[in-house]
């Protein structure tokens, strides 16, 4: 496994949760983080611990294990996609060069970690950051690579676009 690789690590959300017990409340922490290499690979992790630093460390480790590869073309997507997870759905569209990443919060963290520079997005349904991140990862993992599509159809890339 590649341990020496340089990653873009982003903490999306940190939450304090309480468990009510006989003597009062017990507090622990949850951390949602996104890790990417800036070149088409991105993953998310969700860590829980009694200490903030442990929760963040766990989430970063899980994110590095759950990386997916996304096909990119000139800093954008090859085609439009809708990612869904539970009641969250995210529309991700390719954009012209110079547009930038038009996204908010959790969606922006995932796309910038993956290395996208020009995309348009719209989050619909539930805006809970965990579900939105999973919806974006779901959408990005379903993006089709144009070279593979042409190969599967037995055509060249130029024949496919004409």
PABA-250695 format. One record per atom (N, C-alpha, C, O): residue in one letter; atom name; x, y negated, z. Coordinates in pm, 1 decimal. Each point is the difference from the previous one (the first is absolute). Layout:
BEGIN
   resn   name         c1         c2         c3
      A     CA          X          Y          Z
...
//
This chain:
BEGIN
   resn   name         c1         c2         c3
      X      N       83.1      117.9        0.0
      X     CA      -83.1     -117.9        0.0
      X      C       87.6     -124.4        0.0
      X      O      108.8        0.1       57.6
      X      N     -156.4     -106.4     -122.4
      X     CA       79.8     -121.6      -14.0
      X      C      -16.4      -88.4      123.1
      X      O     -101.4      -68.5       13.6
      X      N      199.8       69.1       76.2
      X     CA       -6.7      -77.5      123.6
      X      C       60.4     -139.0      -17.2
      X      O      -38.7      -92.1       71.9
      X      N      131.3       74.5     -163.9
      X     CA       73.4     -124.3      -14.1
      X      C      -70.9     -103.4      -88.5
      X      O       53.0     -109.0      -21.3
      X      N     -170.3      141.5      -29.6
      X     CA      -73.0      -89.7      -88.4
      X      C      -48.4     -124.0       74.1
      X      O      -32.1        7.0      118.6
      X      N       26.7     -120.1     -187.6
      X     CA      -48.1     -124.7       58.9
      X      C     -150.0      -12.3      -26.2
      X      O      -44.6        7.0     -114.5
      X      N      -32.4      -25.4      221.4
      X     CA     -144.5       -6.9      -10.9
      X      C      -53.6     -136.3       41.7
      X      O       60.8      -69.8       81.3
      X      N     -175.6       32.9     -138.0
      X     CA      -74.3     -118.0       43.1
      X      C     -100.8       50.1      102.7
      X      O      -93.1       73.0      -34.0
      X      N      111.9     -112.5      159.7
      X     CA      -87.0       46.8      107.6
      X      C      -87.9     -115.0       46.9
      X      O       50.4     -107.1       33.8
      X      N     -182.4      128.9      -31.7
      X     CA      -93.7     -104.1       39.5
      X      C      -96.3       55.1      104.7
      X      O      -59.6      106.2      -18.4
      X      N       45.7     -178.8      126.8
      X     CA      -97.1       34.3      102.7
      X      C     -132.1      -66.5      -38.6
      X      O       -8.6     -122.8       -2.6
      X      N      -93.8      202.0      -27.2
      X     CA     -128.8      -53.4      -44.7
      X      C      -85.7      -40.8      118.6
      X      O      -55.3     -110.0        1.8
      X      N       43.8      197.4       96.9
      X     CA      -79.7      -34.8      117.8
      X      C       53.4       69.5      123.8
      X      O       53.4      110.7       -6.2
      X      N      -69.3     -178.2      118.1
      X     CA       38.0       53.3      130.4
      X      C     -120.6      -21.0       90.0
      X      O      -52.4     -111.1        8.9
      X      N        8.3      216.3       57.4
      X     CA     -123.8       -7.2       77.5
      X      C       21.5       58.4      139.0
      X      O       61.2      105.6       15.8
      X      N     -112.3     -175.3       83.9
      X     CA        2.9       53.3      136.1
      X      C     -133.7       67.7       26.9
      X      O     -105.8      -60.8      -16.0
      X      N      111.3      184.8       56.0
      X     CA     -122.4       74.9       28.4
      X      C       -0.1       39.2      147.3
      X      O      105.8       19.5       59.9
      X      N     -224.7       -8.2       -2.3
      X     CA      -12.2       31.1      142.3
      X      C      -81.0      126.7       19.3
      X      O     -100.5       22.2      -67.5
      X      N      145.2       59.8      159.9
      X     CA      -73.4      119.1       40.2
      X      C      -42.4      -23.9      144.3
      X      O       84.6      -23.1       86.4
      X      N     -213.3       28.5      -59.9
      X     CA      -49.0      -25.1      135.3
      X      C        7.7      129.8       79.5
      X      O      -59.0      101.2      -37.7
      X      N      133.4     -106.1      149.3
      X     CA       16.5      115.2       88.0
      X      C      -46.3      -39.0      140.2
      X      O      -41.1     -113.5       24.2
      X      N       48.5      208.0       65.3
      X     CA      -49.7      -19.8      136.7
      X      C       63.5     -123.2       67.9
      X      O      -69.8      -75.4       67.8
      X      N      197.9       55.3      -85.2
      X     CA       69.3     -109.9       66.0
      X      C       -2.7     -131.9      -74.6
      X      O       57.3      -97.6       48.2
      X      N     -122.0       90.5     -164.8
      X     CA       -2.3     -123.6      -79.9
      X      C       20.9       30.6     -146.7
      X      O      -48.0      100.7      -52.0
      X      N      120.4     -189.6      -13.7
      X     CA       24.6       16.7     -144.0
      X      C      144.3       41.4      -25.4
      X      O       92.6      -51.1       63.0
      X      N      -74.7      144.2     -156.2
      X     CA      134.2       37.9      -45.7
      X      C       16.0      -57.2     -139.7
      X      O      -79.8       29.9      -88.8
      X      N      182.2     -111.9       68.2
      X     CA       21.4      -62.9     -129.6
      X      C      104.2       75.9      -80.9
      X      O      101.2       45.7       53.1
      X      N     -128.1      -33.2     -182.3
      X     CA       98.9       54.1      -93.3
      X      C       -9.6      -82.3     -127.7
      X      O      -83.7      -89.5      -11.2
      X      N      170.1      120.4      -84.8
      X     CA        9.2      -82.3     -120.3
      X      C       -5.6       86.6     -125.4
      X      O       48.4      113.1       -2.3
      X      N     -109.2     -170.0     -102.0
      X     CA        0.2       63.8     -131.2
      X      C       65.2      -95.5      -98.7
      X      O      -19.4     -121.3        8.5
      X      N       95.5      174.8     -100.7
      X     CA       68.8      -81.5      -99.6
      X      C      -24.3       59.9     -138.4
      X      O       10.8      121.0      -19.9
      X      N      -43.5     -207.2      -73.7
      X     CA      -16.5       38.7     -140.5
      X      C      109.2      -70.3      -78.7
      X      O        9.4     -122.7        2.5
      X      N       72.9      199.4      -72.1
      X     CA      108.3      -60.7      -76.7
      X      C        6.3       57.9     -140.6
      X      O      -48.3      109.9      -27.4
      X      N      109.8     -188.2      -60.4
      X     CA       16.5       37.2     -140.0
      X      C      148.4       -6.7      -32.6
      X      O       68.6      -95.0       37.7
      X      N      -19.5      197.0     -108.5
      X     CA      140.4        5.7      -39.4
      X      C        6.2       24.2     -150.0
      X      O      -70.6       85.9      -52.9
      X      N      155.3     -161.9      -15.2
      X     CA       18.0       18.1     -144.5
      X      C      143.5      -26.4      -38.4
      X      O       75.9      -60.5       75.8
      X      N      -38.6      106.7     -195.5
      X     CA      136.1      -24.1      -46.7
      X      C        6.8     -117.2      -97.6
      X      O      107.9      -32.3      -49.5
      X      N     -221.8      -32.2       20.9
      X     CA       -1.7     -112.9      -92.7
      X      C       14.6       42.1     -144.6
      X      O       18.9      -84.1      -87.9
      X      N      -27.5      214.6       62.3
      X     CA       20.1       50.4     -135.2
      X      C     -103.4      106.4      -36.4
      X      O       29.0       90.7      -77.9
      X      N     -150.5     -101.9      134.7
      X     CA     -106.8       92.1      -36.2
      X      C      -33.2      106.3      102.1
      X      O      -95.4       75.2      -20.2
      X      N      169.8      -65.4      129.1
      X     CA      -32.8       96.7      104.6
      X      C      -51.4      -73.8      122.6
      X      O       57.7     -100.1       42.5
      X      N     -168.1      151.3       14.2
      X     CA      -58.6      -63.8      117.4
      X      C      -69.4      104.9       86.1
      X      O      -50.3      100.1      -51.1
      X      N       47.9     -123.6      182.7
      X     CA      -66.2       90.5       91.9
      X      C      -47.5      -76.0      122.5
      X      O       48.7     -109.2       29.1
      X      N     -144.1      167.3       42.6
      X     CA      -50.0      -63.6      121.3
      X      C       12.0       98.2      116.1
      X      O        4.6      121.6      -19.1
      X      N        0.4     -177.3      139.8
      X     CA        6.7       82.1      119.7
      X      C      -79.5      -62.7      112.0
      X      O       -8.3     -122.4       10.5
      X      N      -50.1      206.2       73.3
      X     CA      -80.4      -45.2      112.7
      X      C       55.3       66.2      124.6
      X      O       -7.6      122.1       13.9
      X      N       63.9     -201.9       78.2
      X     CA       62.3       55.4      119.4
      X      C      -67.9      -47.3      126.9
      X      O      -46.9     -113.5        7.9
      X      N       41.7      201.3       91.6
      X     CA      -60.6      -33.8      128.7
      X      C       98.1       34.6      110.7
      X      O       64.1      105.0       -3.3
      X      N      -52.5     -194.8      102.6
      X     CA       88.7       25.5      113.5
      X      C      -36.7      -93.5      115.0
      X      O      -78.0      -93.7      -17.0
      X      N      135.5      120.5      134.1
      X     CA      -23.4      -84.3      116.6
      X      C       82.3     -128.5       -4.1
      X      O      -26.5      -93.4       75.6
      X      N      126.1       88.8     -163.8
      X     CA       87.4     -115.7      -12.7
      X      C       -8.7      -53.7     -143.3
      X      O      -14.5       77.1      -94.8
      X      N       23.5     -209.7       79.8
      X     CA      -11.5      -62.4     -132.2
      X      C      110.2       47.9      -93.6
      X      O      -27.9       37.8     -113.8
      X      N      151.6      -38.9      159.8
      X     CA      111.9       36.9      -87.0
      X      C       -8.0      145.6      -44.6
      X      O       34.8       32.7     -113.4
      X      N      -81.4       55.5      204.0
      X     CA      -15.1      141.2      -37.8
      X      C     -108.9       17.7     -105.2
      X      O       15.8       78.6      -93.4
      X      N     -127.1     -152.1      108.4
      X     CA     -108.8        9.7      -97.5
      X      C       46.5      -46.8     -137.5
      X      O      -32.0       62.5     -101.1
      X      N      107.6     -172.6       97.0
      X     CA       50.6      -51.9     -127.9
      X      C       98.7       98.0      -62.4
      X      O       -5.3       26.1     -120.2
      X      N       95.8       28.4      202.3
      X     CA       98.9       95.8      -50.5
      X      C      -67.5      124.0      -58.3
      X      O       37.6       47.6     -107.1
      X      N     -138.2        4.7      179.0
      X     CA      -73.8      117.5      -48.9
      X      C      -69.7      -29.3     -131.8
      X      O        2.0       82.1      -91.6
      X      N      -63.9     -199.6       82.3
      X     CA      -71.7      -33.4     -123.4
      X      C       95.8      -13.5     -118.4
      X      O      -33.3       40.1     -111.5
      X      N      152.1      -96.2      135.2
      X     CA       99.2      -13.6     -107.4
      X      C       49.9      137.5      -45.6
      X      O       18.2       23.1     -119.6
      X      N        3.8       68.4      215.5
      X     CA       45.4      134.4      -36.0
      X      C     -105.4       72.9      -82.7
      X      O       32.5       64.8      -99.5
      X      N     -159.7      -75.6      141.0
      X     CA     -107.8       65.8      -74.2
      X      C      -15.6      -60.6     -138.7
      X      O      -29.2       71.2      -96.1
      X      N       48.6     -202.5       85.1
      X     CA      -11.7      -67.2     -130.0
      X      C      106.8       50.3      -96.6
      X      O      -27.7       18.7     -118.5
      X      N      148.6        3.3      167.5
      X     CA      107.8       48.8      -86.5
      X      C      -25.7      143.0      -46.7
      X      O       45.8       39.4     -107.2
      X      N     -119.3       39.0      187.8
      X     CA      -34.1      137.2      -39.1
      X      C     -112.3        4.5     -102.9
      X      O       -5.3       91.5      -82.3
      X      N      -84.9     -190.4       86.5
      X     CA     -120.0        1.4      -84.7
      X      C       12.9      -88.5     -123.4
      X      O      -97.2      -64.7      -39.0
      X      N      214.0       60.5      -22.9
      X     CA       21.3      -86.6     -116.1
      X      C      -62.1       61.1     -125.7
      X      O        5.3      121.0      -22.2
      X      N      -64.9     -209.9      -60.0
      X     CA      -51.5       40.7     -130.5
      X      C       67.5      -85.6     -106.7
      X      O       34.4     -115.6       24.7
      X      N      -15.8      173.0     -143.1
      X     CA       62.3      -70.8     -112.0
      X      C     -109.3      -57.1      -89.4
      X      O      -93.9       70.4      -37.0
      X      N      106.5     -199.0        2.4
      X     CA     -100.1      -68.1      -81.4
      X      C       64.4      -47.3     -129.7
      X      O      104.8      -64.4        4.0
      X      N     -165.3       94.9     -119.3
      X     CA       56.1      -50.8     -126.1
      X      C      -22.0     -151.5      -11.4
      X      O     -110.4      -49.7       22.4
      X      N      217.2      -22.5      -57.4
      X     CA       -6.8     -145.3      -16.6
      X      C       43.8      -37.2     -140.2
      X      O       85.3       65.9      -59.4
      X      N     -145.0     -173.2        6.7
      X     CA       42.2      -54.1     -129.3
      X      C       21.2     -149.6       14.8
      X      O      -96.5      -75.0       15.2
      X      N      220.4       31.0      -19.5
      X     CA       34.9     -142.2        8.7
      X      C      -59.7      -66.0      123.8
      X      O      -49.6     -112.4       -8.2
      X      N       53.4      179.9      122.0
      X     CA      -46.7      -57.1      125.2
      X      C     -149.8        4.7       21.7
      X      O      -50.2      -59.0       95.7
      X      N      -22.6      128.2     -182.8
      X     CA     -144.4       11.6       16.3
      X      C      -44.4      143.3      -28.5
      X      O       82.2       86.2      -31.0
      X      N     -211.8      -61.6       41.7
      X     CA      -55.7      133.3      -25.0
      X      C      -22.0       22.7     -149.3
      X      O      -18.2      -96.3      -74.5
      X      N       19.4      221.1       29.6
      X     CA      -31.7       28.1     -140.5
      X      C     -149.0      -19.0      -30.4
      X      O      -36.1      -30.8     -113.6
      X      N      -50.9       49.0      214.3
      X     CA     -144.6      -15.0      -21.5
      X      C      -69.2      -32.3      131.6
      X      O       58.7       12.2      107.5
      X      N     -183.4      -53.3     -118.0
      X     CA      -81.7      -33.4      116.8
      X      C      -38.3      126.2       76.1
      X      O      -20.8      105.2      -60.5
      X      N       11.3     -115.1      193.6
      X     CA      -34.9      116.5       81.9
      X      C      -80.3      -44.7      121.6
      X      O       16.9     -111.4       49.8
      X      N     -104.4      200.0       -2.9
      X     CA      -73.1      -24.5      124.4
      X      C       37.8      110.8       97.2
      X      O      -18.5      118.2      -28.7
      X      N       71.8     -157.8      144.4
      X     CA       35.0       95.8      104.0
      X      C     -107.7       -0.6      106.1
      X      O      -48.8     -106.1       38.8
      X      N       11.0      224.8        9.0
      X     CA     -105.7        9.8      100.3
      X      C       45.5       86.3      116.1
      X      O       68.4      100.7      -18.1
      X      N     -107.7     -142.2      137.9
      X     CA       18.7       81.2      119.3
      X      C     -111.7      -37.7       96.5
      X      O      -11.3     -115.3       41.7
      X      N      -71.8      214.7       -6.4
      X     CA     -117.7      -22.2       84.4
      X      C      -82.1     -114.9      -57.6
      X      O      -38.8        6.7     -116.6
      X      N       10.7     -112.8      194.2
      X     CA      -83.9     -107.3      -54.0
      X      C       82.4     -115.0      -56.7
      X      O      -56.9     -102.4      -38.0
      X      N      188.3      116.1       31.4
      X     CA       86.0     -102.6      -59.5
      X      C       29.3       34.8     -144.5
      X      O       28.4      115.2      -32.8
      X      N      -35.4     -214.9      -52.8
      X     CA       44.4       19.7     -137.5
      X      C       76.9     -124.2      -42.9
      X      O      -32.8     -111.9       39.3
      X      N      135.8      133.9     -120.6
      X     CA       87.2     -107.6      -44.3
      X      C       15.5        9.0     -151.0
      X      O       39.5      103.7      -53.3
      X      N      -71.1     -213.8      -15.6
      X     CA       18.7      -11.1     -144.1
      X      C      137.0      -61.4      -23.7
      X      O       30.6     -106.7       53.2
      X      N       51.6      173.7     -132.8
      X     CA      134.1      -48.5      -31.1
      X      C       11.5      -11.1     -151.7
      X      O      -16.9       98.5      -72.0
      X      N       46.2     -221.2       23.6
      X     CA        6.7      -24.6     -143.5
      X      C      137.8      -49.1      -40.5
      X      O       64.3      -72.7       75.7
      X      N      -17.9      111.1     -193.7
      X     CA      126.4      -54.3      -49.8
      X      C      -16.3     -149.4      -30.9
      X      O     -109.5      -45.9      -32.3
      X      N      218.4      -28.2       42.5
      X     CA       -4.5     -144.3      -25.1
      X      C      115.0      -41.6      -91.1
      X      O       98.0       72.7      -15.9
      X      N     -112.0     -190.2      -42.9
      X     CA      101.8      -54.4      -89.2
      X      C      124.6      -38.7       80.5
      X      O      -10.2      -32.9      118.2
      X      N      127.3       37.0     -181.9
      X     CA      122.5      -39.3       71.1
      X      C      -10.6     -142.5       54.0
      X      O      -47.5      -90.2      -69.0
      X      N       92.4       71.1      193.4
      X     CA       -6.0     -131.0       63.7
      X      C     -122.0      -21.1       86.9
      X      O      -10.6     -102.1       68.0
      X      N      -81.7      196.6      -68.9
      X     CA     -122.4      -13.3       79.4
      X      C       29.1       13.1      148.7
      X      O      -54.4      -74.9       81.1
      X      N      139.8      169.7      -45.5
      X     CA       29.4       26.6      140.2
      X      C      -92.1      106.7       55.0
      X      O      -85.1       53.2      -71.3
      X      N      102.9      -22.2      199.9
      X     CA      -84.2       99.1       65.9
      X      C     -117.1      -74.4       62.7
      X      O       15.9      -67.8      101.5
      X      N     -134.0       80.6     -162.4
      X     CA     -120.3      -63.5       51.0
      X      C      -71.3      104.2       85.2
      X      O      -81.4       78.1      -49.2
      X      N      114.2      -78.7      178.8
      X     CA      -55.9       99.1       91.6
      X      C       10.6      -55.1      140.9
      X      O       76.8      -92.6       26.4
      X      N     -153.8      149.7       62.6
      X     CA        3.8      -45.9      137.6
      X      C       42.2      110.8       94.1
      X      O      -24.2      117.9      -25.5
      X      N       87.1     -157.1      133.8
      X     CA       30.8       87.1      112.4
      X      C       59.4      134.2      -33.3
      X      O      111.4        9.5      -51.5
      X      N     -187.3       95.2       81.6
      X     CA       48.4      136.8      -12.9
      X      C       29.6       36.9     -145.2
      X      O       97.0       70.9      -26.8
      X      N     -178.8     -117.7      -66.6
      X     CA       20.2       32.3     -142.0
      X      C      131.5      -59.9      -48.4
      X      O       76.2       65.7      -70.9
      X      N      -49.6     -190.7      109.1
      X     CA      123.5      -68.3      -39.3
      X      C      122.3       75.2       53.3
      X      O       98.8       16.1      -71.7
      X      N     -104.7       29.6      195.9
      X     CA      113.3       71.5       60.5
      X      C       33.9      125.2      -79.6
      X      O      117.5       27.6      -24.2
      X      N     -218.0       48.1      -16.7
      X     CA       22.8      123.3      -75.0
      X      C       58.3      -31.2     -138.2
      X      O       97.3       62.9      -41.7
      X      N     -155.5     -158.4      -28.4
      X     CA       43.3      -30.7     -136.8
      X      C      140.6      -60.4       -3.6
      X      O       78.5       31.7      -89.3
      X      N      -46.4     -118.3      185.6
      X     CA      134.4      -59.1        2.2
      X      C      105.3      103.9       38.4
      X      O      111.6       -3.1      -51.8
      X      N     -146.2       94.9      142.2
      X     CA       94.3      106.2       36.1
      X      C       26.4       91.5     -119.0
      X      O      111.1       50.4      -16.7
      X      N     -213.4      -28.9      -66.0
      X     CA       16.9       84.2     -118.6
      X      C       82.7      -69.9     -107.4
      X      O       59.4       66.6      -84.9
      X      N      -54.7     -199.6       87.2
      X     CA       80.6      -73.8      -96.4
      X      C      -79.8      -68.2     -109.1
      X      O       58.3      -46.5      -98.0
      X      N     -189.7       38.9      111.7
      X     CA      -81.2      -68.2     -100.5
      X      C       20.0     -150.0       11.0
      X      O       11.8      -53.7      110.2
      X      N       -8.1      -14.8     -225.3
      X     CA       16.2     -145.5       -0.2
      X      C     -122.1      -71.3      -57.1
      X      O      -22.8     -116.7       31.9
      X      N      -56.1      184.0     -115.5
      X     CA     -115.9      -63.9      -64.0
      X      C     -120.6       92.7        2.6
      X      O      -11.9       87.4      -85.8
      X      N      -77.8     -104.6      182.5
      X     CA     -123.9       77.3        7.0
      X      C     -111.2      -85.0       59.6
      X      O       24.7      -92.5       77.4
      X      N     -147.7      125.9     -115.2
      X     CA     -119.9      -62.5       55.7
      X      C      -74.4      106.8       78.8
      X      O      -10.5      114.0      -45.4
      X      N      -41.5     -149.1      162.9
      X     CA      -70.4       99.2       80.8
      X      C     -126.8      -58.7       59.1
      X      O      -14.7     -121.6       12.6
      X      N      -76.2      210.6       23.2
      X     CA     -121.2      -37.7       71.9
      X      C      -34.9      114.8       93.0
      X      O      -21.9      112.6      -44.5
      X      N       16.8     -142.2      175.8
      X     CA      -38.1      100.7       98.6
      X      C     -149.9       -9.8       22.9
      X      O      -53.9     -109.2       18.3
      X      N      -13.1      223.6      -19.3
      X     CA     -145.4        2.9       18.2
      X      C      -35.0       99.9      108.8
      X      O       77.2       91.6       28.6
      X      N     -192.5     -109.3       31.5
      X     CA      -43.5       89.9      105.7
      X      C       70.5      -33.3      129.9
      X      O       21.8     -117.0       31.6
      X      N       13.8      219.9       43.6
      X     CA       65.3      -18.2      129.0
      X      C      136.7      -65.4      -17.7
      X      O       75.4       37.3      -89.8
      X      N      -43.1     -134.3      174.8
      X     CA      129.2      -69.3       -7.3
      X      C       96.6       48.7      108.0
      X      O      103.8      -62.3       22.5
      X      N     -137.2      173.5       44.7
      X     CA       89.3       53.0      103.2
      X      C      133.2       36.6      -63.9
      X      O        4.0       73.8      -98.5
      X      N      105.3     -125.6      154.8
      X     CA      130.0       10.1      -66.2
      X      C       44.3      143.7      -26.6
      X      O       61.3       26.3     -103.5
      X      N      -90.0       66.2      192.6
      X     CA       40.3      139.7      -20.9
      X      C      -70.4       56.0     -123.1
      X      O       63.5       63.5      -84.2
      X      N     -194.1      -86.5       73.3
      X     CA      -75.9       52.9     -113.2
      X      C       37.1      -69.9     -130.1
      X      O        1.5       63.5     -105.5
      X      N       28.4     -193.4      111.0
      X     CA       39.2      -73.7     -120.7
      X      C      134.4       52.0      -51.8
      X      O       16.4       19.5     -120.4
      X      N       79.2        2.7      210.0
      X     CA      131.3       52.5      -41.3
      X      C      -15.9      138.4      -63.7
      X      O       60.5       28.4     -103.4
      X      N     -141.9       57.2      165.4
      X     CA      -21.8      133.2      -56.5
      X      C      -69.3       -7.8     -135.5
      X      O       28.7       80.5      -88.6
      X      N     -120.3     -177.0       71.0
      X     CA      -67.5      -17.4     -128.8
      X      C       99.0      -45.1     -107.8
      X      O       -5.9       48.2     -113.1
      X      N       96.0     -139.7      146.9
      X     CA      100.5      -47.3      -96.3
      X      C       93.6      114.2      -38.9
      X      O       29.0       18.8     -118.1
      X      N       18.4       57.5      216.6
      X     CA       89.1      114.1      -28.5
      X      C      -72.6      102.9      -86.1
      X      O       59.1       57.5      -91.5
      X      N     -188.0      -34.1      120.8
      X     CA      -80.1       92.4      -80.4
      X      C       -7.9      -48.4     -144.8
      X      O       17.7       78.6      -93.0
      X      N      -43.9     -205.8       74.3
      X     CA       -8.1      -55.6     -135.1
      X      C      133.0        8.9      -72.9
      X      O        4.9       40.5     -116.2
      X      N      103.1      -78.3      184.0
      X     CA      131.8        1.6      -63.9
      X      C       44.9      141.7      -34.3
      X      O       69.7       19.9      -99.5
      X      N     -108.5       78.5      180.2
      X     CA       39.7      138.1      -30.1
      X      C      -77.3       56.9     -118.4
      X      O       40.4      101.5      -56.8
      X      N     -152.4     -166.2       18.4
      X     CA      -77.8       45.6     -115.2
      X      C       30.2      -75.7     -128.3
      X      O      -65.9       22.2     -101.6
      X      N      164.9     -111.8      104.5
      X     CA       38.2      -74.5     -120.5
      X      C       65.8       95.8      -98.2
      X      O       85.8       80.0       37.3
      X      N     -127.0      -89.2     -162.6
      X     CA       53.5       88.1     -103.8
      X      C      120.6      -63.7      -67.0
      X      O       -1.0     -119.3      -30.3
      X      N      103.5      197.5        7.6
      X     CA      118.8      -45.7      -70.5
      X      C      -26.5       12.1     -150.5
      X      O      -29.7      109.6      -47.3
      X      N       39.6     -219.3      -29.3
      X     CA      -31.9        5.3     -143.4
      X      C       84.2      101.1      -78.5
      X      O      -49.5       60.0      -95.4
      X      N      172.9      -40.8      133.3
      X     CA       87.2       95.2      -70.5
      X      C      -51.3      142.8       20.2
      X      O       -1.3       79.9      -93.6
      X      N      -41.4      -48.1      218.3
      X     CA      -52.1      133.8       28.2
      X      C     -134.2       24.3      -68.6
      X      O      -26.7      111.0      -46.1
      X      N      -58.3     -214.6       39.0
      X     CA     -129.9       12.7      -67.6
      X      C       20.6       29.8     -147.5
      X      O      -66.9       86.8      -56.1
      X      N      159.8     -158.8       -7.2
      X     CA       29.5       23.1     -141.6
      X      C       54.2      141.5      -22.4
      X      O      -36.1       67.3      -96.5
      X      N      123.9      -23.6      188.1
      X     CA       58.6      133.6      -12.3
      X      C     -106.3      108.8       15.5
      X      O        2.2       99.4      -72.6
      X      N      -95.7     -117.5      167.3
      X     CA     -106.3       97.5       22.1
      X      C      -95.2        9.1     -118.9
      X      O      -54.3      106.8      -28.6
      X      N       34.1     -219.2      -40.7
      X     CA      -88.3        0.1     -116.6
      X      C       74.3       42.2     -127.0
      X      O      -61.4       15.6     -105.6
      X      N      191.9        2.8      115.5
      X     CA       78.2       43.5     -114.8
      X      C       22.9     -112.1     -101.0
      X      O       16.4       25.8     -119.2
      X      N      -15.4     -150.1      167.0
      X     CA       21.8     -114.3      -88.5
      X      C      116.7      -80.8       49.2
      X      O       47.2       18.1      112.2
      X      N       -0.1     -109.0     -198.1
      X     CA      104.2      -92.3       43.7
      X      C      -67.0     -119.6       66.0
      X      O     -120.8      -19.6      -13.6
      X      N      198.8      -59.8       84.7
      X     CA      -53.2     -115.5       71.3
      X      C      -57.8     -103.7      -96.0
      X      O      -99.6      -64.8       32.2
      X      N      160.8       48.2     -149.6
      X     CA      -50.1      -96.3      -98.5
      X      C     -133.8       46.6      -61.1
      X      O      -86.5      -82.1      -30.5
      X      N       70.5      214.5       13.1
      X     CA     -127.5       53.3      -52.2
      X      C     -113.0      -19.7      101.0
      X      O     -114.8      -21.6      -38.8
      X      N      146.4       28.8      165.7
      X     CA      -99.1      -12.6      104.8
      X      C      -58.8     -140.1        6.3
      X      O     -118.9      -15.8       27.6
      X      N      200.4      -86.3      -52.8
      X     CA      -45.0     -139.4       10.5
      X      C      -63.6      -52.3     -127.7
      X      O      -61.7     -106.5        2.3
      X      N       74.6      177.2     -112.9
      X     CA      -57.9      -51.0     -126.1
      X      C     -143.8       41.6      -20.0
      X      O      -61.0      -35.3     -100.9
//
